[in-house]
Amino acid sequence: MGPRRTSPLTRMGPWAPVAGALIGLLAGVLAVLLLAGVAEAFNERLALVFLTVGLGMLGAAGALLADEVRLVRRGTREAGVRPQWVEATANLVNGLTPARLLLLAGAFVLFLAAYVS
């Protein structure tokens, strides 16, 4: 049995978004621990929950965006050699990718955190 072949479209491992989300979640928990003493009302505690969830989502989106940027850079490098890569990477540049959708959702959750407090 030889080494496992990875897909040419996969640059990071499948656990990279999970690791990014955990880093964001840890940052959110740290912010909650620092601000827990001053959050007395329900809306302030709810804002801390939204802050933790939003930072976790942004952490996962950061890992996915980094993977997307690597794919686009690799595609543009190989576009001179193989023109079909231009079509494959055009969807990443022009479309609404999961990374961008998660980034927008995370930004909206952070907006809710600011709006609630």
C-alpha positions as CSV (number, residue, x, y, z in Angstrom):
1,M,0.0,0.0,0.0
2,G,1.6,3.3,-1.1
3,P,1.1,6.8,0.2
4,R,-2.4,8.2,0.1
5,R,-3.0,10.5,-2.9
6,T,-4.7,13.7,-2.1
7,S,-6.9,15.6,-4.5
8,P,-5.3,18.4,-6.4
9,L,-8.0,20.7,-5.0
10,T,-7.2,20.0,-1.4
11,R,-4.4,21.9,0.0
12,M,-5.1,21.8,3.8
13,G,-6.4,18.8,5.6
14,P,-10.0,18.2,6.3
15,W,-9.6,19.3,9.9
16,A,-8.2,22.7,9.1
17,P,-11.6,24.5,9.4
18,V,-12.3,22.7,12.7
19,A,-8.9,23.8,14.1
20,G,-9.7,27.4,13.0
21,A,-13.1,27.2,14.6
22,L,-11.5,25.9,17.8
23,I,-9.0,28.8,17.8
24,G,-11.8,31.3,17.3
25,L,-13.9,29.5,20.0
26,L,-10.9,29.8,22.4
27,A,-10.6,33.5,21.7
28,G,-14.3,33.8,22.3
29,V,-14.1,32.0,25.6
30,L,-11.2,34.2,26.6
31,A,-13.3,37.3,25.9
32,V,-16.2,35.8,27.9
33,L,-13.9,35.1,30.8
34,L,-12.5,38.7,30.7
35,L,-16.0,40.3,30.4
36,A,-18.1,37.9,32.5
37,G,-17.8,40.1,35.6
38,V,-19.3,43.2,33.9
39,A,-22.1,41.4,32.0
40,E,-25.0,41.7,34.4
41,A,-28.1,42.0,32.3
42,F,-29.5,39.3,30.0
43,N,-28.8,41.2,26.8
44,E,-25.1,41.6,27.8
45,R,-24.7,37.9,28.5
46,L,-26.5,37.2,25.2
47,A,-24.0,39.5,23.4
48,L,-21.1,37.4,24.9
49,V,-22.7,34.2,23.5
50,F,-23.0,35.8,20.1
51,L,-19.4,37.0,20.4
52,T,-18.2,33.5,21.1
53,V,-20.1,31.9,18.3
54,G,-19.1,34.7,15.9
55,L,-15.4,34.3,16.6
56,G,-15.7,30.6,16.2
57,M,-17.3,31.1,12.8
58,L,-14.7,33.6,11.8
59,G,-11.9,31.2,12.8
60,A,-13.4,28.5,10.6
61,A,-13.9,31.0,7.7
62,G,-10.2,32.1,8.0
63,A,-9.0,28.6,7.4
64,L,-11.3,28.1,4.5
65,L,-10.3,31.4,3.0
66,A,-6.6,30.6,3.3
67,D,-7.3,27.3,1.5
68,E,-9.2,29.2,-1.2
69,V,-6.4,31.7,-1.7
70,R,-3.9,28.9,-2.1
71,L,-6.1,27.2,-4.7
72,V,-6.5,30.4,-6.7
73,R,-2.7,31.1,-6.6
74,R,-1.9,27.6,-7.7
75,G,-4.5,27.8,-10.5
76,T,-3.0,31.1,-11.8
77,R,0.5,29.6,-11.7
78,E,-0.6,26.6,-13.7
79,A,-2.9,28.6,-16.0
80,G,0.1,29.4,-18.3
81,V,0.8,25.7,-18.6
82,R,-2.8,24.4,-18.6
83,P,-5.4,26.9,-19.6
84,Q,-8.3,24.7,-18.3
85,W,-7.3,25.8,-14.8
86,V,-8.6,29.2,-15.5
87,E,-12.1,27.9,-15.8
88,A,-11.7,25.8,-12.7
89,T,-10.6,28.8,-10.6
90,A,-13.0,31.3,-12.1
91,N,-15.8,29.9,-9.8
92,L,-13.6,30.6,-6.8
93,V,-12.9,34.1,-7.8
94,N,-16.4,35.0,-8.9
95,G,-18.8,32.9,-6.9
96,L,-20.1,32.7,-3.4
97,T,-17.9,30.0,-1.9
98,P,-18.5,28.3,1.5
99,A,-15.7,30.3,3.0
100,R,-17.2,33.6,1.9
101,L,-20.6,32.5,3.1
102,L,-19.3,31.5,6.5
103,L,-17.4,34.8,6.7
104,L,-20.6,36.7,6.0
105,A,-22.6,34.7,8.5
106,G,-19.8,35.2,11.2
107,A,-19.8,38.9,10.5
108,F,-23.6,39.0,10.9
109,V,-23.4,37.1,14.2
110,L,-20.8,39.6,15.5
111,F,-23.2,42.4,14.3
112,L,-25.9,40.8,16.4
113,A,-23.6,40.8,19.3
114,A,-23.1,44.5,19.0
115,Y,-26.8,45.2,18.3
116,V,-28.0,43.2,21.4
117,S,-25.7,44.9,23.8
